[in-house]
Amino acid sequence: DLGYLTPEVHNLKHIFQIPGMKVFQFSPGEMLSQANPKDVFYTGTHDNNTLPGWCRENQKRLSGLVGNNYDGETVSASKVIELLYQTEAPWVIVPLQDILGLGPEARMNIPGTAEGNWEWQFRWELLSEDIVTWLRELASKSGR
């Protein structure tokens, strides 16, 4: 669902019951309103900033989307992930950098640049017991 979809693509998706995809950084309002609960939700793609980096850059937009519960509070990437887990989307795909709370330094790719891409690598010491506990509780609460 990235870019323009022709009527033929829509027909194929319908015929074969292929779910659509929504990327939070492209359509946060639509995803939080659960416009189509058959879509697979992604926090971002390999071409986006990490979710924590994006959240820092888009606080005003995010505060308006998540409601009055966050008056004056910063809307964090972990809060966005929690909100997406609570939706009816059949799958929520979250890049590891977003789960780990990493910023732009962990971005995978910047389109149109020839150097510095695809260099980030996971290190086990980044995965704390707090993150593991949070993911376990989040999966349990949301039935994922």
PLY file of the C-alpha trace (Angstrom):
ply
format ascii 1.0
element vertex 144
property float x
property float y
property float z
element edge 143
property int vertex1
property int vertex2
end_header
0.00 0.00 0.00
2.95 2.32 -0.38
2.30 4.68 -3.22
-0.48 4.71 -5.78
-2.45 1.47 -6.13
-4.18 0.82 -9.42
-7.67 -0.67 -9.59
-6.06 -3.93 -10.76
-4.01 -4.12 -7.56
-7.10 -3.47 -5.45
-8.89 -6.27 -7.32
-6.02 -8.72 -6.76
-5.93 -7.84 -3.06
-9.66 -8.47 -2.85
-9.67 -11.71 -4.86
-6.80 -13.26 -2.90
-7.71 -11.64 0.45
-4.27 -10.05 0.71
-4.12 -7.63 3.63
-3.07 -4.07 3.09
-0.27 -2.38 4.96
-0.22 0.85 6.88
2.91 2.59 8.12
2.40 4.67 11.25
4.83 7.36 10.16
2.80 7.88 6.98
-0.76 7.59 8.33
-0.91 7.75 12.14
-4.42 9.18 12.34
-5.87 6.53 10.05
-4.18 3.73 11.96
-5.27 4.94 15.38
-8.84 5.32 14.16
-8.64 1.71 12.93
-9.96 2.60 9.48
-9.44 -0.96 8.18
-8.80 -3.65 10.78
-7.59 -6.04 8.06
-4.43 -4.04 7.38
-1.04 -5.07 8.75
0.42 -2.22 10.80
4.08 -1.20 10.73
5.65 1.49 12.89
8.02 2.35 10.03
10.06 0.89 7.21
13.76 0.47 6.55
13.62 3.84 4.75
12.15 5.77 7.70
13.69 7.33 10.74
13.33 5.11 13.79
10.03 5.55 15.64
11.71 7.24 18.65
13.41 9.71 16.30
10.18 10.32 14.40
8.20 10.81 17.62
10.66 13.46 18.83
10.22 15.33 15.53
6.41 15.04 15.49
5.28 15.68 19.08
2.67 18.31 18.21
1.07 16.05 15.61
1.15 13.04 17.96
-0.30 14.86 20.95
-3.34 15.78 18.89
-3.82 12.19 17.72
-3.61 10.28 20.98
-6.14 12.41 22.83
-6.24 14.45 25.96
-4.67 11.77 28.16
-1.25 13.17 27.31
-1.69 16.87 28.03
1.80 18.26 28.17
3.38 14.82 28.16
5.75 13.60 25.50
4.24 10.82 23.40
6.94 8.15 23.32
7.62 5.44 20.79
6.72 2.84 23.42
3.30 4.51 23.87
2.75 4.40 20.09
3.67 0.70 20.03
1.27 0.05 22.90
-1.53 1.89 21.08
-0.91 -0.09 17.88
-0.88 -3.39 19.79
-4.34 -2.49 21.12
-5.82 -2.09 17.63
-7.67 -4.76 15.68
-4.86 -5.08 13.13
-4.09 -8.77 12.56
-0.35 -8.08 12.82
1.73 -5.24 14.18
5.30 -5.27 12.86
7.83 -3.28 14.86
11.49 -2.95 13.83
13.91 -3.92 16.57
15.36 -0.41 16.67
11.91 0.89 17.69
11.50 -1.75 20.40
14.93 -0.88 21.77
14.07 2.84 21.78
16.96 3.80 19.50
17.12 7.11 17.69
18.22 8.14 14.20
21.70 6.71 14.78
20.12 3.25 14.29
18.32 4.11 11.07
18.78 1.46 8.36
18.60 3.47 5.15
18.33 7.03 3.91
16.99 6.92 0.34
19.10 8.74 -2.20
22.33 8.43 -0.24
25.15 6.21 -1.38
27.04 5.76 1.89
26.32 4.93 5.51
23.30 2.72 4.88
22.62 -0.76 6.23
25.32 -0.46 8.87
23.31 -0.75 12.11
23.64 -4.12 13.80
21.92 -5.54 16.86
23.99 -6.13 19.99
22.61 -8.36 22.74
23.49 -5.88 25.48
20.85 -3.53 24.02
18.07 -5.95 24.96
17.47 -5.28 28.65
15.32 -7.30 31.01
13.00 -4.27 31.24
12.37 -4.40 27.49
11.75 -8.15 27.58
9.28 -7.73 30.45
7.52 -4.84 28.69
7.12 -6.86 25.47
5.88 -9.92 27.35
3.29 -7.87 29.26
2.27 -5.99 26.13
1.77 -9.21 24.19
-0.22 -10.71 27.04
-2.50 -7.66 27.50
-3.18 -7.34 23.78
-3.50 -11.04 23.01
-0.63 -10.95 20.54
0 1
1 2
2 3
3 4
4 5
5 6
6 7
7 8
8 9
9 10
10 11
11 12
12 13
13 14
14 15
15 16
16 17
17 18
18 19
19 20
20 21
21 22
22 23
23 24
24 25
25 26
26 27
27 28
28 29
29 30
30 31
31 32
32 33
33 34
34 35
35 36
36 37
37 38
38 39
39 40
40 41
41 42
42 43
43 44
44 45
45 46
46 47
47 48
48 49
49 50
50 51
51 52
52 53
53 54
54 55
55 56
56 57
57 58
58 59
59 60
60 61
61 62
62 63
63 64
64 65
65 66
66 67
67 68
68 69
69 70
70 71
71 72
72 73
73 74
74 75
75 76
76 77
77 78
78 79
79 80
80 81
81 82
82 83
83 84
84 85
85 86
86 87
87 88
88 89
89 90
90 91
91 92
92 93
93 94
94 95
95 96
96 97
97 98
98 99
99 100
100 101
101 102
102 103
103 104
104 105
105 106
106 107
107 108
108 109
109 110
110 111
111 112
112 113
113 114
114 115
115 116
116 117
117 118
118 119
119 120
120 121
121 122
122 123
123 124
124 125
125 126
126 127
127 128
128 129
129 130
130 131
131 132
132 133
133 134
134 135
135 136
136 137
137 138
138 139
139 140
140 141
141 142
142 143
